[in-house]
Amino acid sequence: MKWERLERAAVEAELAGLAGWALNDAASSISKTFKFSNFIEAFGFMTEAAITAEKLNHHPEWFNVYSRVDVTLNTHDSGGLTELDFKLAKAMEKAAARRLR
């Protein structure tokens, strides 16, 4: 399925509901750094996010060092951001919330 690239206004509306996510200058990706208490919590987050990403067939660009996970999302096929990116971002927020209590 081809996802339609969102207009900037729609992207900004979606971002309003996602704390801590940043839009890049070209409005083609969003990113966030998640900070956990230790490596196990960070890895658990990544594992849960990976399962969701696979179900959505939408895979993040991410980088992990110890308790930090840097995430960047965009939809390469659409050349920018789509609803799929925001679905995954929301799922990541839920996964992180379970570990950041």
N, CA, C and O atoms as a MOPAC input file, in Angstrom:
PM7 MOZYME 1SCF
protein

 N      0.83700 1    -1.18500 1     0.00000 1
 C      0.00000 1     0.00000 1     0.00000 1
 C      0.87500 1     1.23900 1     0.00000 1
 O      1.81700 1     1.33900 1     0.78600 1
 N      0.57200 1     2.17000 1    -0.86900 1
 C      1.30200 1     3.44100 1    -0.93000 1
 C      0.62800 1     4.44100 1    -0.01000 1
 O     -0.57200 1     4.69600 1    -0.10900 1
 N      1.42500 1     5.00000 1     0.88400 1
 C      0.92000 1     5.99300 1     1.82700 1
 C      1.13000 1     7.37700 1     1.24800 1
 O      2.17400 1     7.66100 1     0.66200 1
 N      0.13500 1     8.23800 1     1.41200 1
 C      0.20900 1     9.60700 1     0.90800 1
 C      1.00400 1    10.48700 1     1.85600 1
 O      0.81000 1    10.44900 1     3.07100 1
 N      1.89800 1    11.27700 1     1.28600 1
 C      2.69000 1    12.22100 1     2.07000 1
 C      1.76300 1    13.29100 1     2.64800 1
 O      0.91000 1    13.83500 1     1.94700 1
 N      1.94300 1    13.57800 1     3.92300 1
 C      1.12000 1    14.58500 1     4.58800 1
 C      1.62200 1    15.99800 1     4.30200 1
 O      2.82400 1    16.23500 1     4.18200 1
 N      0.68400 1    16.92000 1     4.19700 1
 C      1.03700 1    18.33600 1     4.07000 1
 C      1.57900 1    18.82300 1     5.40600 1
 O      1.30300 1    18.22700 1     6.44800 1
 N      2.34500 1    19.89800 1     5.37600 1
 C      2.98000 1    20.40800 1     6.58900 1
 C      1.96400 1    20.70800 1     7.69200 1
 O      2.23400 1    20.42400 1     8.85900 1
 N      0.82000 1    21.26800 1     7.35900 1
 C     -0.19300 1    21.58200 1     8.37700 1
 C     -0.68000 1    20.31200 1     9.07300 1
 O     -0.88400 1    20.31100 1    10.28700 1
 N     -0.86300 1    19.24700 1     8.32300 1
 C     -1.29400 1    17.97500 1     8.90700 1
 C     -0.19100 1    17.39300 1     9.78700 1
 O     -0.46900 1    16.82900 1    10.84600 1
 N      1.05700 1    17.53000 1     9.35100 1
 C      2.19100 1    17.05600 1    10.14300 1
 C      2.24400 1    17.81300 1    11.46700 1
 O      2.40000 1    17.20300 1    12.52500 1
 N      2.11700 1    19.12700 1    11.41400 1
 C      2.17300 1    19.92600 1    12.62700 1
 C      1.01000 1    19.61400 1    13.56700 1
 O      1.17400 1    19.64400 1    14.78700 1
 N     -0.15000 1    19.31700 1    13.01600 1
 C     -1.30200 1    18.93200 1    13.83900 1
 C     -1.02700 1    17.60400 1    14.54300 1
 O     -1.33800 1    17.45400 1    15.72500 1
 N     -0.45500 1    16.65400 1    13.83500 1
 C     -0.11100 1    15.36200 1    14.44100 1
 C      0.95500 1    15.53800 1    15.52100 1
 O      0.87600 1    14.93100 1    16.58900 1
 N      1.94300 1    16.36900 1    15.23400 1
 C      3.03000 1    16.59700 1    16.19400 1
 C      2.54200 1    17.24600 1    17.48400 1
 O      3.13700 1    17.04700 1    18.54300 1
 N      1.48300 1    18.00700 1    17.40000 1
 C      0.94600 1    18.67600 1    18.58400 1
 C      0.55000 1    17.67100 1    19.66800 1
 O      0.54800 1    18.00200 1    20.85400 1
 N      0.22200 1    16.46400 1    19.26500 1
 C     -0.16800 1    15.43100 1    20.21700 1
 C      0.96100 1    14.51400 1    20.63500 1
 O      0.72700 1    13.52900 1    21.33600 1
 N      2.18700 1    14.81800 1    20.21700 1
 C      3.33900 1    13.96800 1    20.52200 1
 C      4.42600 1    14.79700 1    21.20200 1
 O      5.14700 1    15.54400 1    20.54000 1
 N      4.54100 1    14.66800 1    22.49400 1
 C      5.52400 1    15.44100 1    23.25300 1
 C      6.94800 1    15.00000 1    22.92700 1
 O      7.25800 1    13.80900 1    22.91000 1
 N      7.80400 1    15.98200 1    22.67100 1
 C      9.22400 1    15.71200 1    22.50800 1
 C      9.68500 1    15.33200 1    21.11600 1
 O     10.88600 1    15.18900 1    20.88500 1
 N      8.76500 1    15.16400 1    20.18700 1
 C      9.15000 1    14.83200 1    18.81400 1
 C      9.44900 1    16.12200 1    18.07300 1
 O      8.74900 1    17.11900 1    18.24700 1
 N     10.49000 1    16.10500 1    17.24100 1
 C     10.90200 1    17.29100 1    16.48600 1
 C     10.80200 1    17.02500 1    14.99300 1
 O     11.10100 1    15.93300 1    14.51000 1
 N     10.37800 1    18.04100 1    14.28700 1
 C     10.27600 1    17.99400 1    12.82500 1
 C     11.58200 1    18.52300 1    12.24100 1
 O     12.08000 1    19.56000 1    12.68000 1
 N     12.13800 1    17.82700 1    11.26400 1
 C     13.36900 1    18.33200 1    10.65600 1
 C     13.05900 1    19.53600 1     9.76600 1
 O     11.89500 1    19.81000 1     9.47400 1
 N     14.08900 1    20.24600 1     9.34000 1
 C     13.91200 1    21.48900 1     8.58900 1
 C     13.14100 1    21.30100 1     7.28700 1
 O     12.38400 1    22.18500 1     6.88600 1
 N     13.31800 1    20.18500 1     6.63700 1
 C     12.63000 1    19.91700 1     5.37100 1
 C     11.21800 1    19.36900 1     5.57400 1
 O     10.51100 1    19.10600 1     4.60100 1
 N     10.80800 1    19.19700 1     6.81500 1
 C      9.50200 1    18.62800 1     7.16300 1
 C      9.32200 1    17.23200 1     6.56500 1
 O      8.21600 1    16.83400 1     6.20100 1
 N     10.43600 1    16.49900 1     6.47100 1
 C     10.36900 1    15.16700 1     5.86700 1
 C     10.57800 1    14.03600 1     6.86800 1
 O     10.44700 1    12.86500 1     6.51300 1
 N     10.90100 1    14.37500 1     8.11600 1
 C     11.04300 1    13.33900 1     9.13400 1
 C     10.81100 1    13.94200 1    10.52000 1
 O     10.90200 1    15.15300 1    10.72400 1
 N     10.50600 1    13.04300 1    11.46800 1
 C     10.37500 1    13.43300 1    12.86600 1
 C     11.37000 1    12.61200 1    13.66500 1
 O     11.72200 1    11.49600 1    13.28200 1
 N     11.81700 1    13.16900 1    14.77000 1
 C     12.78200 1    12.44700 1    15.58200 1
 C     12.55900 1    12.73100 1    17.05800 1
 O     11.96200 1    13.73400 1    17.44800 1
 N     13.06900 1    11.79900 1    17.86300 1
 C     12.98500 1    11.93900 1    19.31600 1
 C     14.07900 1    11.09000 1    19.94900 1
 O     14.45700 1    10.04300 1    19.42500 1
 N     14.57300 1    11.56000 1    21.07600 1
 C     15.49800 1    10.78000 1    21.89300 1
 C     14.75000 1    10.29700 1    23.12400 1
 O     14.18900 1    11.09200 1    23.87900 1
 N     14.75000 1     8.99600 1    23.31500 1
 C     14.15500 1     8.38300 1    24.49600 1
 C     15.29400 1     8.05000 1    25.45300 1
 O     16.31100 1     7.49400 1    25.03800 1
 N     15.13300 1     8.38000 1    26.71800 1
 C     16.14800 1     8.11100 1    27.74300 1
 C     15.52000 1     7.23100 1    28.81100 1
 O     14.52100 1     7.59800 1    29.42800 1
 N     16.11700 1     6.06700 1    29.02200 1
 C     15.61900 1     5.10200 1    29.98800 1
 C     16.58300 1     4.99500 1    31.16200 1
 O     17.65600 1     5.59800 1    31.13800 1
 N     16.22100 1     4.25000 1    32.16800 1
 C     17.06000 1     4.14700 1    33.36300 1
 C     18.27000 1     3.24200 1    33.16200 1
 O     19.26600 1     3.36800 1    33.87500 1
 N     18.18800 1     2.33200 1    32.19500 1
 C     19.30900 1     1.42000 1    31.95700 1
 C     19.16400 1     0.77000 1    30.57900 1
 O     18.19700 1     1.01500 1    29.85800 1
 N     20.13400 1    -0.05100 1    30.23800 1
 C     20.15200 1    -0.71800 1    28.93400 1
 C     18.99100 1    -1.68300 1    28.75700 1
 O     18.41400 1    -1.76700 1    27.67300 1
 N     18.64500 1    -2.40700 1    29.80100 1
 C     17.55200 1    -3.38500 1    29.71200 1
 C     16.24200 1    -2.69500 1    29.34300 1
 O     15.49500 1    -3.19300 1    28.50100 1
 N     15.96100 1    -1.55600 1    29.96700 1
 C     14.73400 1    -0.81700 1    29.65500 1
 C     14.76800 1    -0.29100 1    28.21600 1
 O     13.76000 1    -0.34000 1    27.51100 1
 N     15.91700 1     0.20700 1    27.78800 1
 C     16.05300 1     0.69700 1    26.41400 1
 C     15.86900 1    -0.44000 1    25.41500 1
 O     15.18800 1    -0.28200 1    24.40200 1
 N     16.47900 1    -1.58100 1    25.70500 1
 C     16.37400 1    -2.72300 1    24.80300 1
 C     14.95500 1    -3.28300 1    24.78400 1
 O     14.46600 1    -3.71100 1    23.73900 1
 N     14.29600 1    -3.27900 1    25.94300 1
 C     12.89800 1    -3.71700 1    25.98900 1
 C     12.01600 1    -2.82500 1    25.13300 1
 O     11.14400 1    -3.31000 1    24.41300 1
 N     12.24300 1    -1.52300 1    25.21200 1
 C     11.52100 1    -0.56400 1    24.36600 1
 C     11.76100 1    -0.88000 1    22.89300 1
 O     10.81900 1    -0.93900 1    22.10200 1
 N     13.01300 1    -1.08200 1    22.53400 1
 C     13.33900 1    -1.35700 1    21.13100 1
 C     12.70000 1    -2.66200 1    20.65600 1
 O     12.24100 1    -2.75400 1    19.51800 1
 N     12.67300 1    -3.66000 1    21.52000 1
 C     12.06600 1    -4.94200 1    21.16200 1
 C     10.57300 1    -4.76800 1    20.89800 1
 O     10.04900 1    -5.24400 1    19.89100 1
 N      9.89800 1    -4.08200 1    21.81500 1
 C      8.46000 1    -3.85300 1    21.63200 1
 C      8.19400 1    -3.01200 1    20.38300 1
 O      7.28000 1    -3.30700 1    19.61200 1
 N      8.99200 1    -1.97000 1    20.19100 1
 C      8.82100 1    -1.12000 1    19.00800 1
 C      9.10000 1    -1.89900 1    17.72200 1
 O      8.43200 1    -1.68800 1    16.70900 1
 N     10.07900 1    -2.79400 1    17.76200 1
 C     10.40900 1    -3.59900 1    16.58200 1
 C      9.25300 1    -4.51400 1    16.18500 1
 O      8.98200 1    -4.69500 1    14.99800 1
 N      8.57900 1    -5.08400 1    17.16300 1
 C      7.43400 1    -5.95500 1    16.87600 1
 C      6.32500 1    -5.14400 1    16.21500 1
 O      5.72500 1    -5.58900 1    15.23700 1
 N      6.05500 1    -3.96400 1    16.74200 1
 C      5.03800 1    -3.09000 1    16.14400 1
 C      5.46000 1    -2.66600 1    14.74700 1
 O      4.65000 1    -2.68900 1    13.82100 1
 N      6.71600 1    -2.28100 1    14.58800 1
 C      7.21400 1    -1.85400 1    13.27900 1
 C      7.04700 1    -2.96000 1    12.24200 1
 O      6.66800 1    -2.70100 1    11.10000 1
 N      7.33000 1    -4.18400 1    12.64600 1
 C      7.19000 1    -5.30700 1    11.71600 1
 C      5.72800 1    -5.52400 1    11.33400 1
 O      5.42000 1    -5.79500 1    10.17400 1
 N      4.83400 1    -5.40400 1    12.30500 1
 C      3.39700 1    -5.54600 1    12.01600 1
 C      2.92100 1    -4.46500 1    11.04900 1
 O      2.08300 1    -4.72300 1    10.18400 1
 N      3.45900 1    -3.25300 1    11.19900 1
 C      3.08900 1    -2.14300 1    10.32000 1
 C      3.86600 1    -2.15800 1     9.00200 1
 O      3.55200 1    -1.40500 1     8.07900 1
 N      4.89200 1    -3.02900 1     8.92300 1
 C      5.82100 1    -3.04800 1     7.79300 1
 C      6.41000 1    -1.64800 1     7.58600 1
 O      6.48300 1    -1.13500 1     6.46900 1
 N      6.82100 1    -1.06200 1     8.69600 1
 C      7.38100 1     0.29500 1     8.68400 1
 C      8.48900 1     0.34800 1     9.73300 1
 O      8.22300 1     0.25300 1    10.93100 1
 N      9.70800 1     0.49700 1     9.28400 1
 C     10.85000 1     0.29900 1    10.17100 1
 C     11.57500 1     1.61600 1    10.45000 1
 O     11.84600 1     2.39400 1     9.53500 1
 N     11.88100 1     1.85300 1    11.71600 1
 C     12.51600 1     3.11600 1    12.09200 1
 C     14.00700 1     3.12600 1    11.78700 1
 O     14.65000 1     2.08900 1    11.62300 1
 N     14.52000 1     4.33400 1    11.71900 1
 C     15.96900 1     4.52400 1    11.76600 1
 C     16.24000 1     4.82900 1    13.23200 1
 O     15.66800 1     5.76700 1    13.78900 1
 N     17.09700 1     4.05300 1    13.85000 1
 C     17.35300 1     4.31500 1    15.26600 1
 C     18.77400 1     3.95400 1    15.63700 1
 O     19.47400 1     3.21800 1    14.94200 1
 N     19.16300 1     4.51400 1    16.77400 1
 C     20.51700 1     4.35600 1    17.27600 1
 C     20.43100 1     4.21100 1    18.78900 1
 O     19.73800 1     4.97800 1    19.45700 1
 N     21.13700 1     3.22700 1    19.32000 1
 C     21.08500 1     2.96500 1    20.76400 1
 C     22.48000 1     2.96300 1    21.35800 1
 O     23.39200 1     2.31800 1    20.84000 1
 N     22.63300 1     3.69400 1    22.45400 1
 C     23.81600 1     3.61700 1    23.29600 1
 C     23.31900 1     3.53600 1    24.72800 1
 O     22.66500 1     4.45200 1    25.22800 1
 N     23.63400 1     2.43600 1    25.37500 1
 C     23.24800 1     2.15400 1    26.74800 1
 C     21.76800 1     2.44600 1    26.99400 1
 O     20.92300 1     1.65500 1    26.57400 1
 N     21.42500 1     3.54300 1    27.65400 1
 C     20.03200 1     3.79900 1    28.03700 1
 C     19.32300 1     4.77900 1    27.10600 1
 O     18.17300 1     5.14200 1    27.35200 1
 N     19.98700 1     5.20500 1    26.05500 1
 C     19.42000 1     6.19200 1    25.12900 1
 C     19.08000 1     5.53400 1    23.78900 1
 O     19.84800 1     4.73200 1    23.25800 1
 N     17.90600 1     5.89600 1    23.25900 1
 C     17.50500 1     5.43100 1    21.93200 1
 C     17.08700 1     6.65900 1    21.13100 1
 O     16.11900 1     7.33300 1    21.48200 1
 N     17.81600 1     6.94800 1    20.05600 1
 C     17.48100 1     8.03600 1    19.14400 1
 C     16.68900 1     7.45500 1    17.98000 1
 O     17.12600 1     6.49400 1    17.34600 1
 N     15.53200 1     8.03200 1    17.70100 1
 C     14.63400 1     7.50900 1    16.66800 1
 C     14.36600 1     8.58700 1    15.62300 1
 O     14.14000 1     9.74800 1    15.96500 1
 N     14.39100 1     8.20300 1    14.35800 1
 C     13.96300 1     9.06700 1    13.25900 1
 C     12.97200 1     8.28100 1    12.42000 1
 O     13.21600 1     7.12900 1    12.06100 1
 N     11.84400 1     8.92200 1    12.11200 1
 C     10.80000 1     8.27600 1    11.30600 1
 C     10.49700 1     9.09200 1    10.06400 1
 O     10.40900 1    10.31900 1    10.11300 1
 N     10.33900 1     8.40300 1     8.96400 1
 C      9.77200 1     8.95200 1     7.73800 1
 C      9.37700 1     7.78100 1     6.85300 1
 O      9.75200 1     6.63700 1     7.11100 1
 N      8.62100 1     8.07600 1     5.81600 1
 C      8.18700 1     7.03600 1     4.88100 1
 C      8.94400 1     7.24900 1     3.58100 1
 O      8.59400 1     8.11800 1     2.78300 1
 N      9.97800 1     6.45500 1     3.37500 1
 C     10.86100 1     6.62800 1     2.21900 1
 C     10.09600 1     6.59200 1     0.89800 1
 O     10.35900 1     7.39700 1     0.00400 1
 N      9.15600 1     5.66600 1     0.77400 1
 C      8.40300 1     5.52400 1    -0.48000 1
 C      7.60700 1     6.76600 1    -0.83400 1
 O      7.34300 1     7.02800 1    -2.00700 1
 N      7.22300 1     7.53400 1     0.18200 1
 C      6.42900 1     8.74200 1    -0.05300 1
 C      7.27600 1    10.00600 1    -0.04300 1
 O      6.77700 1    11.09100 1    -0.34300 1
 N      8.53900 1     9.87600 1     0.29600 1
 C      9.42900 1    11.02400 1     0.30700 1
 C      9.15400 1    12.00400 1     1.43600 1
 O      9.46100 1    13.19100 1     1.32500 1
 N      8.58100 1    11.51100 1     2.51100 1
 C      8.29400 1    12.39600 1     3.63900 1
 C      7.53000 1    11.67100 1     4.72400 1
 O      7.72400 1    10.47800 1     4.95500 1
 N      6.66300 1    12.40700 1     5.38200 1
 C      5.89600 1    11.86100 1     6.50000 1
 C      4.49100 1    11.46500 1     6.07500 1
 O      3.83700 1    12.15500 1     5.29400 1
 N      4.04500 1    10.32800 1     6.61500 1
 C      2.69800 1     9.84000 1     6.34500 1
 C      2.04500 1     9.45700 1     7.67400 1
 O      2.67300 1     9.52300 1     8.73000 1
 N      0.79500 1     9.06300 1     7.60300 1
 C      0.08900 1     8.59100 1     8.79800 1
 C      0.82400 1     7.41600 1     9.44000 1
 O      0.76700 1     7.23200 1    10.65600 1
 N      1.50000 1     6.63900 1     8.63600 1
 C      2.23700 1     5.48300 1     9.13900 1
 C      3.30500 1     5.90200 1    10.15000 1
 O      3.50300 1     5.22400 1    11.15900 1
 N      3.98700 1     7.00200 1     9.88800 1
 C      5.01100 1     7.48800 1    10.82000 1
 C      4.39800 1     7.84700 1    12.16200 1
 O      4.97900 1     7.57100 1    13.21200 1
 N      3.24000 1     8.45500 1    12.12600 1
 C      2.60100 1     8.86500 1    13.37200 1
 C      1.98200 1     7.68500 1    14.11800 1
 O      1.89900 1     7.70500 1    15.34600 1
 N      1.54900 1     6.66400 1    13.39000 1
 C      1.09200 1     5.43600 1    14.05900 1
 C      2.24100 1     4.80100 1    14.83200 1
 O      2.07800 1     4.39000 1    15.98100 1
 N      3.40000 1     4.72600 1    14.19100 1
 C      4.55100 1     4.12400 1    14.85300 1
 C      5.03000 1     5.00400 1    16.00700 1
 O      5.38500 1     4.48200 1    17.06400 1
 N      5.04600 1     6.31200 1    15.82900 1
 C      5.46200 1     7.22300 1    16.90700 1
 C      4.54900 1     7.06700 1    18.11800 1
 O      5.03000 1     7.04100 1    19.25100 1
 N      3.25000 1     6.96200 1    17.89700 1
 C      2.31100 1     6.78600 1    19.01700 1
 C      2.52400 1     5.44900 1    19.71300 1
 O      2.44700 1     5.36800 1    20.93900 1
 N      2.78900 1     4.40900 1    18.94500 1
 C      3.07200 1     3.10200 1    19.54100 1
 C      4.36200 1     3.15700 1    20.35400 1
 O      4.44800 1     2.54900 1    21.42100 1
 N      5.35100 1     3.87200 1    19.86300 1
 C      6.61200 1     4.03300 1    20.59800 1
 C      6.38400 1     4.79700 1    21.90300 1
 O      6.98100 1     4.47400 1    22.93000 1
 N      5.53700 1     5.78900 1    21.85800 1
 C      5.22400 1     6.54100 1    23.07600 1
 C      4.61300 1     5.62600 1    24.13500 1
 O      4.96200 1     5.71600 1    25.31200 1
 N      3.71400 1     4.75800 1    23.72400 1
 C      3.09700 1     3.81500 1    24.66400 1
 C      4.13100 1     2.83800 1    25.22000 1
 O      4.13400 1     2.54400 1    26.41600 1
 N      4.99600 1     2.34300 1    24.36200 1
 C      6.03200 1     1.41100 1    24.80300 1
 C      6.98500 1     2.10000 1    25.77500 1
 O      7.39100 1     1.50500 1    26.77400 1
 N      7.33600 1     3.33100 1    25.49300 1
 C      8.23700 1     4.07900 1    26.38200 1
 C      7.55500 1     4.36800 1    27.71000 1
 O      8.18300 1     4.25900 1    28.76300 1
 N      6.29300 1     4.73000 1    27.67600 1
 C      5.56500 1     5.08000 1    28.91100 1
 C      5.53300 1     3.91600 1    29.88600 1
 O      5.55900 1     4.12800 1    31.09800 1
 N      5.47700 1     2.69700 1    29.38100 1
 C      5.47600 1     1.52000 1    30.24700 1
 C      6.81700 1     1.34200 1    30.97200 1
 O      6.89500 1     0.64500 1    31.98400 1
 N      7.85000 1     1.96900 1    30.45400 1
 C      9.19500 1     1.80500 1    31.02100 1
 C      9.68600 1     3.04300 1    31.75100 1
 O     10.70000 1     2.98600 1    32.44700 1
 N      8.99400 1     4.14700 1    31.60700 1
 C      9.46100 1     5.41800 1    32.17600 1
 C      8.64200 1     5.86500 1    33.37100 1
 O      8.60400 1     7.05800 1    33.66900 1
 N      7.99900 1     4.96600 1    34.05000 1
 C      7.15400 1     5.33100 1    35.20200 1
 C      7.95000 1     5.83400 1    36.35700 1
 O      7.38400 1     6.17800 1    37.39400 1

